[in-house]
Amino acid sequence: MSPSESLTDLFNLQDRVIVITGAAGFLGAQHAEAIAAYGGHPVLLDLTYEPVHELAGKLNEQYGVRSVGYAVDITNEGQIDANVREIIGQFGKIDGLVNNAANNPKMESDPENSFSRLESFPLAVWNADLAVGLTGAFLCAKYYGAVINQNPKGGVILNVSSDLGLIAPDQRLYRREGFAEEQQPVKPVTYSVVKTGLIGLTRYLATYWPSSVRCNALCPGGVENAQPESFLREVSTHIPMGRLARVDELQGALIWMLSDASTHLNGAIVPIDGGRTAW
């Protein structure tokens, strides 16, 4: 084998079984496609079965892998435990986990209904957001991570955090003319808390099974997703590269962090944000 072939193989995920939570979501499907393109078997988890079943079928047809979808509520410990046994029964192992699932709190369209502001933020929404984004990641690490640890070759946990796990949201981006200060829409508190918590979880896990399970955090900045042009213009002034990421621009980092190309990367917090957190 030539040196160039050896280097190419570093990024190969051939036959690796990688669990992705929130796999039917905007970025989850991109993660799944990248893993399949590099020969891995994406195990797709989401709350409902049909979207992940459909996505798995498309990946299998396009890439010749053995992707499979499951309906799993990652806030339910019993469902996760049962799913681990299903995966082991089908594949015999788990090589990786991508903790991608999260509620994505939106700024309400009517600022007069300002529930996203801290003073009126509902406790029920706080509990639900933390249950999915942070407790769910903990439970998945507890069960899927324990199986990865038993794998003779170990494996990887990748937590999908955010640039807002590293910096505070600039609430000026969401301001609207004609509304009083107490009615201005804001990025909800739970997003920052969850994404920052995932960084802490990453560091803990990186030192928990250090000889067998590497754990790192990917911190994407904003990704283009049909946002209003006015918002795109304003947010771009906060990013040295002058734009949000395209939806496929996280895939290279994802493959690097899951593959043998990063075998000494552990406990790393990697921003992919066009330089936003450098300012």
C-alpha positions as CSV (number, residue, x, y, z in Angstrom):
1,M,0.0,0.0,0.0
2,S,1.4,3.4,-1.0
3,P,1.6,6.2,1.6
4,S,-1.2,8.1,-0.2
5,E,-3.5,5.1,0.0
6,S,-2.7,4.8,3.7
7,L,-3.6,8.4,4.3
8,T,-6.8,8.0,2.4
9,D,-7.8,5.0,4.5
10,L,-7.5,7.1,7.7
11,F,-10.9,8.6,6.9
12,N,-12.5,5.3,6.0
13,L,-15.5,4.3,8.2
14,Q,-16.0,1.0,6.5
15,D,-18.4,-1.3,8.4
16,R,-18.4,1.0,11.5
17,V,-21.8,1.2,13.2
18,I,-22.5,4.7,14.2
19,V,-25.6,5.8,16.2
20,I,-27.0,9.3,15.3
21,T,-29.7,10.9,17.5
22,G,-32.1,13.4,16.0
23,A,-31.2,11.8,12.7
24,A,-34.4,13.0,10.9
25,G,-33.5,16.7,11.6
26,F,-31.9,19.3,9.4
27,L,-28.3,18.4,10.3
28,G,-28.9,14.8,11.3
29,A,-29.6,13.7,7.8
30,Q,-26.3,15.4,6.6
31,H,-24.4,13.6,9.3
32,A,-25.9,10.3,8.2
33,E,-25.1,10.8,4.6
34,A,-21.5,11.6,5.3
35,I,-21.1,8.5,7.4
36,A,-22.7,6.3,4.7
37,A,-20.5,7.9,2.0
38,Y,-17.4,6.8,3.9
39,G,-18.7,3.3,4.3
40,G,-20.2,3.4,7.8
41,H,-23.6,2.0,8.8
42,P,-25.6,4.9,10.2
43,V,-28.1,3.9,12.9
44,L,-30.7,6.6,12.8
45,L,-32.7,7.5,15.9
46,D,-35.6,9.9,16.1
47,L,-39.0,10.2,17.8
48,T,-40.9,8.9,14.8
49,Y,-40.1,5.9,12.7
50,E,-41.1,6.8,9.2
51,P,-38.6,9.6,8.5
52,V,-35.6,7.6,9.7
53,H,-36.8,4.5,7.9
54,E,-37.2,6.4,4.7
55,L,-33.8,8.0,5.1
56,A,-32.1,4.7,5.9
57,G,-33.6,3.2,2.7
58,K,-32.2,6.1,0.6
59,L,-28.7,5.7,2.1
60,N,-28.7,2.0,1.6
61,E,-29.7,2.3,-2.0
62,Q,-27.2,5.1,-2.8
63,Y,-24.2,3.9,-0.8
64,G,-24.7,0.2,-0.4
65,V,-24.5,0.3,3.4
66,R,-26.7,-1.2,6.1
67,S,-28.4,1.8,7.6
68,V,-31.4,1.3,9.8
69,G,-33.9,3.6,11.5
70,Y,-35.5,3.3,15.0
71,A,-38.1,5.3,16.8
72,V,-36.5,6.1,20.2
73,D,-37.3,8.7,22.7
74,I,-33.8,9.5,24.1
75,T,-35.4,10.9,27.3
76,N,-36.7,7.4,28.1
77,E,-34.0,5.3,29.6
78,G,-35.9,2.1,29.0
79,Q,-36.3,2.8,25.3
80,I,-32.6,3.4,25.0
81,D,-31.7,0.2,26.8
82,A,-34.0,-1.8,24.6
83,N,-32.6,-0.1,21.5
84,V,-29.0,-1.0,22.5
85,R,-30.0,-4.6,22.6
86,E,-31.7,-4.4,19.2
87,I,-28.6,-2.8,17.6
88,I,-26.3,-5.5,19.2
89,G,-28.6,-8.1,17.9
90,Q,-28.4,-6.8,14.4
91,F,-24.8,-5.6,14.1
92,G,-23.0,-7.2,17.1
93,K,-21.3,-3.9,18.0
94,I,-21.4,-0.1,18.2
95,D,-18.4,1.9,17.1
96,G,-19.6,5.5,17.5
97,L,-22.3,7.8,18.8
98,V,-23.3,11.3,17.5
99,N,-25.3,13.1,20.1
100,N,-27.1,15.4,17.7
101,A,-30.6,15.6,19.1
102,A,-31.9,18.8,20.5
103,N,-35.0,20.9,20.7
104,N,-34.4,24.0,18.6
105,P,-36.2,26.8,20.3
106,K,-37.4,29.5,17.9
107,M,-37.9,33.1,18.5
108,E,-41.7,33.5,18.5
109,S,-43.1,35.2,15.4
110,D,-45.3,37.6,17.5
111,P,-43.1,39.6,19.9
112,E,-46.2,40.4,21.9
113,N,-46.2,36.8,23.0
114,S,-42.6,37.0,24.4
115,F,-42.3,33.6,26.1
116,S,-38.7,33.2,25.0
117,R,-37.6,36.1,27.3
118,L,-36.1,35.0,30.6
119,E,-38.7,36.7,32.7
120,S,-41.5,34.7,31.1
121,F,-39.7,31.5,30.0
122,P,-41.9,28.5,30.9
123,L,-40.4,26.0,33.3
124,A,-42.0,23.2,31.2
125,V,-40.1,24.3,28.1
126,W,-36.9,24.6,30.2
127,N,-37.4,21.0,31.4
128,A,-38.2,19.7,27.9
129,D,-35.3,21.4,26.2
130,L,-32.8,20.1,28.8
131,A,-34.3,16.6,28.8
132,V,-33.7,16.2,25.1
133,G,-30.5,18.1,24.5
134,L,-28.6,17.4,27.7
135,T,-30.2,14.5,29.7
136,G,-30.7,12.7,26.4
137,A,-27.0,13.0,25.6
138,F,-26.1,11.8,29.0
139,L,-28.4,8.7,28.7
140,C,-27.1,7.9,25.3
141,A,-23.5,8.1,26.5
142,K,-24.4,5.9,29.5
143,Y,-25.8,3.1,27.3
144,Y,-24.4,3.4,23.8
145,G,-21.1,4.6,25.2
146,A,-20.8,1.7,27.5
147,V,-21.1,-0.7,24.5
148,I,-18.6,1.3,22.5
149,N,-16.2,0.9,25.5
150,Q,-16.6,-2.9,25.2
151,N,-15.7,-2.8,21.5
152,P,-12.2,-4.4,21.1
153,K,-11.2,-1.4,19.0
154,G,-13.1,1.2,21.1
155,G,-14.7,4.0,19.3
156,V,-15.9,7.6,19.4
157,I,-18.6,9.8,20.9
158,L,-19.2,13.1,19.2
159,N,-21.3,15.7,20.9
160,V,-22.9,18.4,18.6
161,S,-22.6,21.6,20.6
162,S,-22.7,25.1,19.1
163,D,-20.7,28.3,18.9
164,L,-23.3,29.4,21.5
165,G,-21.8,26.9,23.8
166,L,-18.6,29.1,23.6
167,I,-20.1,32.6,23.4
168,A,-23.3,34.2,24.5
169,P,-26.0,34.9,21.9
170,D,-26.0,38.4,20.6
171,Q,-29.6,39.3,21.2
172,R,-29.3,42.4,19.0
173,L,-29.6,40.1,16.0
174,Y,-33.2,39.3,16.9
175,R,-34.4,42.8,17.7
176,R,-37.5,44.2,15.9
177,E,-38.4,47.8,15.3
178,G,-41.5,49.1,17.1
179,F,-41.5,46.9,20.2
180,A,-40.6,47.8,23.8
181,E,-37.5,46.3,25.4
182,E,-39.5,43.7,27.4
183,Q,-41.2,42.5,24.2
184,Q,-38.0,42.1,22.1
185,P,-37.5,38.5,20.9
186,V,-34.4,36.7,22.1
187,K,-32.6,33.4,21.7
188,P,-34.0,31.3,24.6
189,V,-31.8,30.6,27.6
190,T,-32.1,26.8,27.2
191,Y,-30.1,26.8,23.9
192,S,-27.0,28.2,25.6
193,V,-27.4,26.1,28.7
194,V,-27.7,22.8,26.7
195,K,-24.9,23.6,24.3
196,T,-22.6,24.7,27.1
197,G,-23.5,21.6,29.1
198,L,-22.5,19.4,26.2
199,I,-19.0,20.8,26.4
200,G,-18.8,19.9,30.0
201,L,-20.1,16.4,29.2
202,T,-17.5,16.1,26.5
203,R,-14.7,16.8,28.8
204,Y,-16.0,14.4,31.4
205,L,-16.4,11.5,28.9
206,A,-13.0,12.2,27.4
207,T,-11.4,11.3,30.7
208,Y,-13.8,8.5,31.7
209,W,-12.9,5.8,29.1
210,P,-9.7,7.4,27.8
211,S,-8.1,4.2,26.6
212,S,-11.0,3.1,24.5
213,V,-13.5,5.9,23.8
214,R,-12.5,9.3,22.5
215,C,-15.1,12.0,23.1
216,N,-15.0,15.4,21.3
217,A,-17.5,18.3,20.7
218,L,-18.3,19.9,17.4
219,C,-19.4,23.5,17.7
220,P,-21.1,24.7,14.5
221,G,-22.0,28.3,14.0
222,G,-25.2,29.3,12.1
223,V,-26.1,27.2,9.1
224,E,-28.1,28.6,6.1
225,N,-31.7,27.3,6.3
226,A,-34.0,29.8,4.5
227,Q,-33.5,32.5,7.1
228,P,-34.8,36.0,6.2
229,E,-32.4,38.0,4.1
230,S,-32.3,40.8,6.6
231,F,-31.1,38.4,9.3
232,L,-28.5,36.8,7.0
233,R,-27.1,40.3,6.2
234,E,-26.9,41.3,9.9
235,V,-25.4,38.0,11.2
236,S,-22.8,37.9,8.5
237,T,-21.3,41.1,9.9
238,H,-20.5,39.1,13.1
239,I,-18.6,36.4,11.2
240,P,-15.1,37.0,9.8
241,M,-15.8,34.9,6.7
242,G,-18.9,37.0,6.1
243,R,-21.5,34.2,5.8
244,L,-23.2,31.4,7.6
245,A,-22.1,27.8,6.8
246,R,-23.7,25.8,3.9
247,V,-25.5,22.8,5.2
248,D,-22.7,20.4,3.9
249,E,-19.8,22.3,5.4
250,L,-19.8,20.3,8.7
251,Q,-19.4,16.9,7.0
252,G,-15.7,17.0,6.6
253,A,-15.1,17.8,10.3
254,L,-17.6,15.1,11.3
255,I,-15.8,12.4,9.3
256,W,-12.4,13.5,10.6
257,M,-13.6,13.4,14.2
258,L,-15.2,10.0,13.8
259,S,-12.4,8.3,11.8
260,D,-8.9,7.1,12.5
261,A,-7.6,10.4,11.1
262,S,-8.1,11.9,14.6
263,T,-7.0,9.0,16.8
264,H,-5.2,11.4,19.2
265,L,-8.1,13.9,19.4
266,N,-9.8,13.6,22.7
267,G,-11.6,16.2,24.8
268,A,-11.4,18.7,22.0
269,I,-13.9,21.5,21.5
270,V,-13.9,22.3,17.8
271,P,-15.7,25.4,16.5
272,I,-16.8,25.4,12.8
273,D,-18.2,28.9,12.7
274,G,-16.4,30.9,10.0
275,G,-14.3,32.5,12.7
276,R,-17.2,34.0,14.8
277,T,-15.8,32.8,18.1
278,A,-12.3,34.3,17.2
279,W,-13.8,37.8,17.4
